């Protein structure tokens, strides 16, 4: 790792958007910390990075667990001594079933990763960014189109993504005095394994089942790189990036 390289942590880096963003950040010269639950997939991501081995840290972690997050940030401190960017990307969803059929465990699993995990990582990142020299850094939270409008039968996921918007605003405000910027990217239908089902058709608000257009995930990676590359005096507070023809704007 060069002394001038910035350090980025990407959660959920073992697949999809997280993997694409990690590769893009590495290509821009960042040292990248790859966090996620599946070490095999994290190591696969590491093999894709355009970086020296001393600029990559594979760090298995369950971000829904406070002890696991503390251990993750202890590794970052020991390895790099600072953190310039946190991309809070890890997320899960529950089965698309009527709300009365959801189990308590399905509800808490989604909240634990999507909301509590994002909070725990942001909490540790803010603490590190306050104490490091030079002080400050940037946090980018992965929201969703669901932060604005829900899909049918998506109560746990939608609730967490609305909550992420409030968390983003709070972090942005509380970090202002410490040169910590926080923004959010709300993504609609990036082509990843998670959205493969959309090629087969997904339920719409009017009760129909329709195939939905998707966009190349590289566009998300490029957008995150842009947000991350701004000087800390500037911030993209909210960005919505979506497949142009997806059914979001308008009535279903």
Secondary structure, DSSP 8 states (H G I E B T S, - for coil): --TT--EEEEETTTSHHHHHHHHHHHHTT-EEEEEES-HHHHHHHHHH-SS-GGGEEEEE--TTSHHHHHHHHHHHHHHTS--SEEEE-------S--GGG--HHHHHHHHIIIIIIHHHHHHHHHHHHHHSSS--EEEEEE--GGGTS--TT-HHHHHHHHHHHHHHHHHHHHHGGGTEEEEEEEEE-EESGGGGGGGT-EE-TTS-EE----EEHHHHHHHHHHHHHS-TT----EEEEE-TTSTTSS--
